[in-house]
Amino acid sequence: MDGFLLTYDGFDPRTEGLREALTSTGNGYLCTRGAAEWEDADGVHYPGTYAHGGYNRETTMMGGLPVLNEDLVNLPNWLVLQVRVEGEDAIRFDDVELLGYRHEYDIRHATVLRRLRFRDHAGRETTLTSRRFVSMADAHHAGIEWTLVPENWSGHVEVISALDSRVTNSGVPRYRQLEGRHLNPVSPRTFGPEVIALKAETRQSNIYISQATRTRVFQGGEQLPATRTLYQMEDYIQQVLAFDVRQGEATRVEKMVAFYTSRDPAVSDTLVRAARSAARHSDFAGASERHGAAWEELWRTCDVGASGNEQVQLLLRLHIAHLLQVCSPHTADLDAGMPARGLNGEAYRGHVFWDEIYAFPFFNVRLPEVTRGLLMYRYRRIGEARAAAREAGFRGAMFPWQSGSEGVEETQRVHLNPLSGRWEPDLSRNQRHVNAAIFFNIWNYFQATSDYAFLESYGAEMMLDIARFWASIAHFNSARERYEIHGVMGPDEFHEKYPGAQQGGLRNNAYTNVMVAWLCDIAAKLPSLLSASSAEGLRARLGIGDDELALWQDMSRRMFVPFDSGGIISQFEGWDELEELDWDAYRAKYENIQRLDRILRAEGDDPDRYKIAKQADTVMLFFLFSDEELREIFERLGYDYGSDTAARNIAYYDQRTSHGSTLSFVTHAGVLAALDPESSWERFLVALRSDVDDIQGGTTQEGIHMGVMAGTLEVVQRYYAGTQIRDGVLYFTPRLPSGLDGLSFPLQFRETPLLVTLGGGQLTVAVHPDGASHPIRAGIPGDVRELCPGDRAVFGLA
Ligand code: BGC
């Protein structure tokens, strides 16, 4: 299985947390870290399990003040499987001598494997192979298979198979001062001789979570009648299976698991539901086969073939697998948003930010139902977004920067600077640009799918209410004759306010203002795209008169964009007055200056004072829009947009960006693809390796970076293959980097499946014979063709 295996040889306690995050297995319903089944959470190991929507709020008293946080709860540990030989303590890494050890993640079938040979203190040598998966075929199922071979001994063993709800959220050292207890026990129970089950409840949100497991032992293909002993407490249940093993002979243990929560449809008592499901579970081989088949089907739709560099190929596939483990077709039916750090760890508490803007382009043209489902997560929270706008004195819908269960603002008011050990104010909630991202995402989903039903029932309502919010937060400056937006911040989190200011927010963040100019233009035209009756109904329901449409139209022509004296777009008004940082001095002084904000604050200085950016902010504009689109927007605004505008601005900000969010490497890789292919490729490789190499020194073990993983795929699709949808046409402007020989990937455009192949100076677009009956329009600029099912178009590339 070349190109589909992530492997680690030898056990290393220092990187075990990272490996666990990267070998997590999930199915878009739940995901479990790749921890060894026989280890507890102890600083090296962290067996976390997370399910979409499994949030709980707790208050921590800090310095006499209540601090409220909502966390994605670490669910009961279903992994527990341990072995005791001859009545001795259960085997752990610390107690044995490892003679051989390999930890693998099979990317193709999302299966985690461990093969170990160990010698215990009595000199017994044993081989243990563990395989496990969370089923992509049956969203509520998972399975573990152990194969035990005593190499130089025969004797008596006991296998402990347990479910454990005595877990807390303690995976992120920075959060350890905060309340991490989220579960209350409900009850353990047995169902027949083989099935044990456990029910717990989240303490505040009252979600019931039940798990049930059936453990069996096999020798020589036959099930062993092992003796079973039960032990149960209110928050823990275990079964011990005792049997004899013989030297050189393999014994297989199968632990099949079922999960249900009270958020699932078609469930009465989750405990009974899980137990029944575990009892009916097929054996490991059958379940694993169905799981494998479900993944094969996904790869047929989602694979991205990159020839000429095996590492790149492997990592692209790793990213695809992780995206799908968090957001799969199973997710589409849930009430789930895309957590920025996946379901792989506890960083950012499972919150949903704007990162989906990097991921939706992948789903839009492969599994559009996933985007639709994730957009519905926003729609179901529009009531809170409206209330938030109203409470802040605005109109329309103001979605929060960090979103969790209910769609209220979940951004913390303080956060810990690990460099100084101090809790510092967090003003990042002023990133209202998330509301432009949601608008952008709905529009682009619609461009890729022409899903009018979604637009008419949900999408347009969100778009109009978002436009209304922007129109109300903006004000007209009659001296400038321009609309301005104050009190917000862009994606760059180094600048939350002006130097010395008490209040958060900045004036006229250029990224935000240009996004607003763009979206106001679309919002003003939106009713005319809908059927007359839905446009009328929606306008009546939201009370949108002609004057409001005219206002949006006017804003699309007269938003203010700040420029410096040299004609560079200023990240925000006042940027020009900030000081330049002595970058060389900081690079010399610190090994890594990505998080300059923490460094400066720990030095008693203030990032607000400098022309520095954590991540692409203004540069995002060049990432999200093509040069033609930006020219159109700027010209409509009455600003110059020259042939060198993109190059000059990108170069300017590149010199002042520390890339403290790895999203920034993705953005810069994208925008440099046309301007400086070599530099683009360098950034792309950094982004591609950022999680596997944990380049931020410890963040990946707290959860993968979904936006970055997805972003690398977006750089390939949008920039290297040059895929863009505009005016109902699928365009390709390929810029194959010299590091690759070719690309090939399936796409789905307006219900039509295609295969795109790039290489050897040619682009081929083949329409699947079973495509939708209507033709599609695709091609390269200057050569757009109409393609029907079965057609194959070849374009020569200059
Ligand atoms: C970045 C944000 C991002 C968030 C979640 C932050 O470090 O600055 O842009 O949305 O992480 O991934």
Residues whose N, C-alpha, C, O or C-beta is under 5 A from the ligand:
A	BS01	BGC	A340 F353 W354 D355 P491 E493 S661
